[in-house]
Amino acid sequence: MMQSELASLDAKDPNYAVTVVERLLAAARRLGASDVHLRPMAENMEVRLRLDGVLQLVARLPRPAAANVVARLKVLADLLTYRTDVPQEGRIRGIQEGGEMRVSTFPTVFGENAVVRVFAGSQQFQRLEDLGFAEEVLAPLDRLLDETSGAILATGPAGSGKTTTIYACLRELSRRVGGVRSLVSLEDPVEIIVPGVAQSQVNPAVQLDLATGLRFLMRQDPEVIMIGEIRDRATAEAAFGASLTGHLLLSTFHAGSAAEAVSRLSDMGIEPYLLQSGLLAIVCQRLARKLCHCARVSEDPADRLGLPVERVWLPVGCEACSGTGYRGRFVIVEMMTPERSSVGRAILSRSDAATIEQLAIDAGMVSRWERACTAVSEGRTSPAEVRRVLGFSTPAKGLGIRD
């Protein structure tokens, strides 16, 4: 559909690039895409949308017009159109309803590659209960937001919904406290405006990075601090220092599991006592695609892809799901709360991620693997989707799969 719509345009029209960009960004919003990829090739430019976490080819643009399309994006994002030999990054503000967009360009052998990140609209996932978390995760997380100190981390790979979770927590706090507590944030970039929160953005041009900004924020008499992402040791040390001095800290961190987040922070040089004392909870999440109603049942063991389930549903594809076999996504989540338990003692003794994870499971944590296998057994998703999201490591009893 997108291909035929763009093919009907005259590439020689002076407004061709303007029209193409306008329609692409509008389509990305309409279809719920998280990213738009414009990839120059030898013969043309491929346009792909990331829908439900998967890149899908939607159109090909004529090669002579490719540079102009990227240039139009750069104009909208206030980037230097004459510099095509260096990476650039900027933001598109005010041309689309529901949020801003981030544009990133990178030189390749066939021209500039451009990626547009489409931020989620501020009307989506307003409350914690909108996230789709299991009740045994949602209830304790909701209670922890009333704490006056400690750190709550949302972890997972890129595109797993970490930032959405932290924004939901921040919005819930703002609603709950009604202005009687000081809520601040330092982000890179600010994706969604949250009423009642003093939101700031890093600015490398004036040496305002996350670690530096956090140190200055501490002088603003904050009670709740949201850091967009912990990326380095300096930011981590400042963040956990704040969590131990009477501040509730919310942040995101890239890690494959809750236990791996602890190990990675330890490897960054964060002292075990800071982790054990400062961490309230680590939420690790993934987004998996939901099977469409056209899915078919299979009892062939080969279709289980090594997952410990008896029966599975497989994607088929129909008009409703555009032939993909999937419609929409749901969250797979695990939450680890160190507290003063065997998990906390393992953190203090610098145990590895596998040991910490097993102790957390023994203490009652439902692992990401167990939730994923439950979703497969219930027909919500397929083994192939679980493997795409969680990888091909073999789930075992040590990873929380209960026989």
C-alpha positions as CSV (number, residue, x, y, z in Angstrom):
1,M,0.0,0.0,0.0
2,M,2.8,2.4,1.0
3,Q,4.7,1.4,-2.2
4,S,1.8,2.2,-4.5
5,E,1.1,5.4,-2.7
6,L,4.7,6.7,-3.1
7,A,5.0,5.3,-6.6
8,S,2.2,7.5,-7.7
9,L,4.3,10.6,-6.9
10,D,6.4,12.3,-9.6
11,A,10.1,12.0,-8.5
12,K,10.8,15.1,-10.7
13,D,8.4,17.3,-8.8
14,P,10.3,19.9,-6.7
15,N,8.1,19.0,-3.7
16,Y,8.7,15.3,-4.1
17,A,11.0,14.9,-1.0
18,V,8.7,17.1,1.1
19,T,5.6,15.0,0.2
20,V,7.4,11.6,0.7
21,V,8.7,12.6,4.2
22,E,5.3,13.9,5.2
23,R,3.6,10.7,4.2
24,L,6.2,8.4,5.7
25,L,6.1,10.1,9.1
26,A,2.3,10.2,9.0
27,A,2.2,6.5,8.2
28,A,4.6,5.7,10.9
29,R,2.4,7.4,13.4
30,R,-0.8,5.8,12.0
31,L,0.7,2.3,12.0
32,G,2.3,2.6,15.4
33,A,5.9,2.1,14.1
34,S,8.7,2.8,16.6
35,D,11.3,3.5,13.9
36,V,11.5,4.5,10.2
37,H,14.6,3.2,8.3
38,L,15.8,4.8,5.1
39,R,18.6,2.6,3.7
40,P,20.4,3.6,0.5
41,M,21.2,0.7,-1.8
42,A,22.9,0.4,-5.2
43,E,19.7,0.7,-7.2
44,N,17.2,2.4,-4.8
45,M,16.5,3.4,-1.3
46,E,14.7,0.9,0.9
47,V,12.1,2.2,3.4
48,R,11.4,0.0,6.4
49,L,9.1,0.5,9.4
50,R,9.7,-1.3,12.7
51,L,6.3,-2.6,13.5
52,D,5.8,-4.6,16.7
53,G,9.6,-4.7,17.0
54,V,10.3,-6.2,13.6
55,L,11.6,-4.3,10.5
56,Q,9.2,-4.6,7.5
57,L,9.9,-3.3,4.0
58,V,7.1,-1.0,3.0
59,A,8.6,0.9,-0.1
60,R,11.5,1.5,-2.4
61,L,12.3,5.0,-3.5
62,P,14.2,5.9,-6.7
63,R,17.9,6.4,-6.1
64,P,18.1,9.9,-7.7
65,A,15.6,11.2,-5.1
66,A,17.1,9.4,-2.1
67,A,19.6,12.2,-1.1
68,N,16.8,14.8,-1.3
69,V,14.5,12.7,1.0
70,V,17.3,12.5,3.6
71,A,18.1,16.2,3.2
72,R,14.4,17.0,3.9
73,L,14.6,15.0,7.2
74,K,17.8,16.9,8.1
75,V,16.1,20.2,7.5
76,L,13.2,19.3,9.8
77,A,15.7,18.1,12.4
78,D,17.9,21.3,12.2
79,L,20.9,19.3,10.9
80,L,23.6,20.4,8.4
81,T,22.3,19.4,5.0
82,Y,25.7,20.0,3.4
83,R,27.5,17.6,5.7
84,T,27.0,14.1,4.3
85,D,30.3,12.7,5.5
86,V,29.7,12.7,9.3
87,P,27.0,11.2,11.5
88,Q,24.4,13.7,12.8
89,E,21.5,13.6,15.2
90,G,18.6,15.9,15.8
91,R,14.9,16.2,16.7
92,I,11.8,16.9,14.7
93,R,9.5,19.1,16.8
94,G,5.9,20.1,16.3
95,I,5.0,18.5,12.9
96,Q,3.3,15.4,14.3
97,E,0.7,15.0,17.0
98,G,1.5,12.8,20.0
99,G,5.2,13.3,20.4
100,E,8.5,14.2,18.9
101,M,10.8,12.3,16.6
102,R,14.6,11.8,16.6
103,V,16.6,11.7,13.4
104,S,19.9,10.0,13.1
105,T,22.0,10.0,9.9
106,F,25.1,8.0,9.1
107,P,27.3,7.9,5.9
108,T,27.4,4.7,3.9
109,V,29.0,3.7,0.6
110,F,25.7,4.4,-1.2
111,G,24.8,7.6,0.6
112,E,23.4,8.6,3.9
113,N,21.4,6.1,6.0
114,A,18.7,7.7,8.1
115,V,16.7,6.4,11.0
116,V,13.8,8.2,12.6
117,R,12.9,7.2,16.1
118,V,9.2,7.8,16.7
119,F,8.5,8.6,20.4
120,A,5.4,7.2,21.9
121,G,2.6,9.7,22.3
122,S,2.0,11.1,25.8
123,Q,-1.5,9.6,25.9
124,Q,-0.2,6.0,25.7
125,F,0.5,3.9,28.8
126,Q,-0.6,6.6,31.2
127,R,-0.8,4.4,34.3
128,L,1.1,1.5,35.7
129,E,-1.8,-0.8,35.1
130,D,-1.7,0.1,31.4
131,L,1.7,-1.7,31.1
132,G,0.3,-5.2,31.2
133,F,2.4,-6.4,34.1
134,A,1.4,-9.4,36.1
135,E,-0.2,-8.6,39.4
136,E,2.6,-10.1,41.4
137,V,4.9,-7.6,39.7
138,L,2.5,-4.6,39.5
139,A,1.4,-4.6,43.2
140,P,4.9,-4.6,44.8
141,L,6.2,-2.1,42.2
142,D,3.3,0.2,43.0
143,R,4.1,0.0,46.7
144,L,7.8,0.7,46.2
145,L,6.9,4.1,44.6
146,D,5.9,5.2,48.1
147,E,9.5,4.7,49.4
148,T,11.5,7.8,50.2
149,S,14.9,6.4,49.1
150,G,16.4,3.6,47.0
151,A,16.6,2.8,43.3
152,I,14.1,1.2,40.9
153,L,15.7,0.2,37.6
154,A,13.9,-0.9,34.4
155,T,16.2,-3.1,32.4
156,G,16.2,-4.9,29.1
157,P,17.6,-4.5,25.6
158,A,16.9,-1.5,23.3
159,G,13.2,-1.4,22.3
160,S,11.9,-3.4,25.3
161,G,9.8,-0.7,26.8
162,K,12.1,0.4,29.6
163,T,11.5,4.1,29.1
164,T,7.8,3.6,28.9
165,T,7.8,1.8,32.2
166,I,9.8,4.6,33.9
167,Y,7.6,7.3,32.5
168,A,4.5,5.4,33.8
169,C,6.2,5.3,37.3
170,L,7.0,9.0,37.1
171,R,3.5,9.9,36.0
172,E,2.0,7.8,38.8
173,L,4.2,9.5,41.4
174,S,3.3,12.9,40.0
175,R,-0.4,12.1,40.3
176,R,0.0,10.5,43.7
177,V,2.0,13.3,45.5
178,G,0.0,16.2,44.1
179,G,2.9,18.6,44.2
180,V,4.0,18.0,47.8
181,R,7.2,16.2,46.8
182,S,9.9,17.6,44.4
183,L,10.1,15.5,41.3
184,V,13.0,16.1,38.8
185,S,14.4,14.3,35.8
186,L,17.5,14.4,33.6
187,E,17.1,12.8,30.3
188,D,18.8,12.3,26.9
189,P,16.5,13.3,25.3
190,V,13.2,14.3,27.0
191,E,10.7,12.1,25.2
192,I,7.4,12.9,27.0
193,I,6.4,15.9,29.1
194,V,5.1,14.8,32.5
195,P,3.1,17.4,34.4
196,G,4.4,18.1,37.9
197,V,8.0,17.1,37.0
198,A,10.9,19.5,36.5
199,Q,12.4,17.8,33.4
200,S,15.8,18.7,32.0
201,Q,17.9,17.5,29.1
202,V,21.6,16.9,28.7
203,N,23.6,19.3,26.6
204,P,27.0,18.0,25.5
205,A,27.7,21.4,23.9
206,V,28.1,22.9,27.3
207,Q,29.5,19.8,29.0
208,L,26.2,19.0,30.7
209,D,26.2,15.2,30.7
210,L,24.2,12.9,32.9
211,A,26.7,12.6,35.7
212,T,27.4,16.3,35.9
213,G,23.7,17.2,35.7
214,L,22.9,14.8,38.5
215,R,25.4,16.4,40.8
216,F,23.9,19.8,40.2
217,L,20.3,18.4,40.5
218,M,21.2,17.2,44.0
219,R,21.4,20.9,45.0
220,Q,17.8,21.5,43.8
221,D,16.3,19.9,46.8
222,P,14.8,16.9,44.9
223,E,13.0,14.0,46.5
224,V,12.4,11.9,43.4
225,I,15.0,11.8,40.6
226,M,14.5,10.2,37.2
227,I,17.7,9.5,35.2
228,G,16.9,8.6,31.6
229,E,19.6,6.0,31.4
230,I,22.6,4.8,33.4
231,R,25.3,4.4,30.8
232,D,28.7,4.7,32.6
233,R,30.4,4.4,36.0
234,A,30.2,8.1,36.8
235,T,26.4,8.2,36.3
236,A,25.9,5.0,38.2
237,E,28.0,6.1,41.2
238,A,26.1,9.5,41.3
239,A,22.8,7.7,41.0
240,F,23.3,5.1,43.7
241,G,24.8,7.8,45.9
242,A,21.6,9.7,45.6
243,S,19.5,6.6,46.3
244,L,21.3,6.2,49.7
245,T,20.8,9.9,50.7
246,G,17.1,10.2,51.0
247,H,16.1,10.2,47.3
248,L,13.9,7.8,45.3
249,L,15.7,7.1,42.1
250,L,14.1,5.8,38.8
251,S,16.3,4.9,35.8
252,T,16.8,2.5,32.9
253,F,19.8,0.2,32.3
254,H,20.7,-2.1,29.4
255,A,20.9,-5.7,30.7
256,G,19.6,-9.1,29.6
257,S,18.1,-10.0,32.9
258,A,17.5,-8.6,36.4
259,A,20.5,-10.6,37.7
260,E,22.7,-9.6,34.8
261,A,22.0,-5.9,35.7
262,V,23.6,-6.4,39.1
263,S,26.6,-8.1,37.6
264,R,27.1,-5.4,34.9
265,L,26.8,-2.7,37.5
266,S,29.4,-4.5,39.7
267,D,31.7,-4.9,36.6
268,M,31.4,-1.1,36.1
269,G,33.0,-0.7,39.6
270,I,29.9,0.0,41.7
271,E,30.6,-1.3,45.2
272,P,28.4,-4.3,46.3
273,Y,27.2,-2.5,49.4
274,L,25.8,0.3,47.2
275,L,23.9,-2.2,45.1
276,Q,22.7,-4.2,48.1
277,S,21.6,-1.2,50.1
278,G,20.5,1.1,47.3
279,L,18.4,-1.3,45.0
280,L,14.7,-1.5,45.8
281,A,13.8,-3.5,42.6
282,I,15.1,-4.4,39.2
283,V,12.4,-4.8,36.5
284,C,13.6,-6.7,33.4
285,Q,11.3,-6.8,30.5
286,R,10.8,-7.8,26.8
287,L,8.1,-7.1,24.3
288,A,6.8,-10.1,22.4
289,R,4.4,-10.2,19.5
290,K,0.9,-11.5,20.0
291,L,-0.4,-14.2,17.7
292,C,-3.3,-13.3,15.4
293,H,-6.5,-15.2,15.6
294,C,-5.4,-17.1,12.4
295,A,-2.8,-19.1,14.4
296,R,-3.0,-22.9,14.2
297,V,-2.3,-25.5,16.9
298,S,0.7,-27.8,16.6
299,E,1.6,-30.8,18.8
300,D,4.8,-31.5,16.8
301,P,7.7,-31.5,19.2
302,A,10.0,-29.9,16.6
303,D,7.7,-26.8,16.6
304,R,8.4,-26.2,20.3
305,L,12.0,-25.2,19.5
306,G,13.3,-26.7,22.8
307,L,10.8,-25.0,25.0
308,P,9.3,-27.2,27.8
309,V,5.7,-26.9,26.7
310,E,3.2,-29.6,25.5
311,R,1.3,-27.8,22.8
312,V,2.0,-24.6,20.8
313,W,0.3,-22.3,18.4
314,L,2.1,-21.2,15.2
315,P,1.6,-18.0,13.1
316,V,-0.2,-18.4,9.8
317,G,-0.9,-15.0,8.4
318,C,-4.1,-13.4,7.1
319,E,-5.4,-10.1,5.9
320,A,-6.1,-8.9,9.5
321,C,-2.4,-9.2,10.5
322,S,-1.0,-8.2,7.0
323,G,0.3,-11.8,6.5
324,T,2.7,-11.7,9.5
325,G,0.7,-14.0,11.8
326,Y,1.0,-11.4,14.7
327,R,-1.0,-8.4,15.9
328,G,0.2,-6.2,18.7
329,R,2.6,-6.9,21.5
330,F,2.6,-7.8,25.2
331,V,5.2,-7.6,27.9
332,I,7.3,-10.4,29.4
333,V,8.5,-9.2,32.8
334,E,10.5,-10.4,35.8
335,M,11.2,-8.3,39.0
336,M,13.9,-9.0,41.5
337,T,13.9,-7.3,44.9
338,P,17.3,-7.8,46.7
339,E,16.2,-6.7,50.2
340,R,17.9,-8.4,53.2
341,S,17.8,-11.9,51.8
342,S,19.9,-14.5,50.2
343,V,19.9,-12.4,47.0
344,G,21.3,-9.4,49.0
345,R,24.0,-11.6,50.5
346,A,24.9,-12.9,47.1
347,I,25.3,-9.4,45.8
348,L,27.6,-8.5,48.7
349,S,29.7,-11.5,48.0
350,R,30.0,-10.6,44.3
351,S,28.3,-13.8,43.1
352,D,27.8,-14.3,39.4
353,A,24.6,-13.6,37.5
354,A,23.5,-17.2,37.3
355,T,23.8,-17.7,41.1
356,I,21.9,-14.5,41.9
357,E,19.2,-15.4,39.4
358,Q,18.8,-18.9,40.9
359,L,18.6,-17.5,44.4
360,A,16.0,-15.0,43.3
361,I,13.9,-17.7,41.7
362,D,14.2,-19.8,44.9
363,A,12.9,-16.7,46.7
364,G,9.8,-16.6,44.5
365,M,10.8,-14.5,41.5
366,V,9.0,-15.7,38.3
367,S,11.6,-15.6,35.6
368,R,11.2,-14.2,32.1
369,W,11.5,-17.7,30.7
370,E,8.7,-19.0,32.8
371,R,6.4,-16.2,31.8
372,A,7.4,-16.7,28.2
373,C,6.6,-20.4,28.3
374,T,3.3,-19.7,30.0
375,A,2.4,-17.3,27.2
376,V,3.3,-20.0,24.6
377,S,1.2,-22.6,26.4
378,E,-1.8,-20.2,26.5
379,G,-1.5,-19.5,22.8
380,R,-0.6,-15.8,23.2
381,T,2.7,-16.1,21.2
382,S,4.8,-18.7,19.4
383,P,8.0,-20.5,20.3
384,A,9.7,-18.7,17.4
385,E,8.8,-15.3,18.8
386,V,10.1,-16.3,22.3
387,R,13.4,-17.4,20.7
388,R,13.5,-14.1,18.7
389,V,13.0,-12.1,21.9
390,L,14.9,-14.1,24.5
391,G,17.5,-15.9,22.4
392,F,18.5,-19.5,21.9
393,S,20.0,-20.3,25.3
394,T,18.4,-23.4,26.6
395,P,15.8,-22.7,29.3
396,A,16.2,-25.0,32.2
397,K,15.1,-25.4,35.8
398,G,17.9,-23.0,36.8
399,L,16.2,-20.3,34.7
400,G,12.9,-20.7,36.4
401,I,11.1,-23.2,34.1
402,R,9.0,-25.3,36.5
403,D,8.5,-28.9,35.5
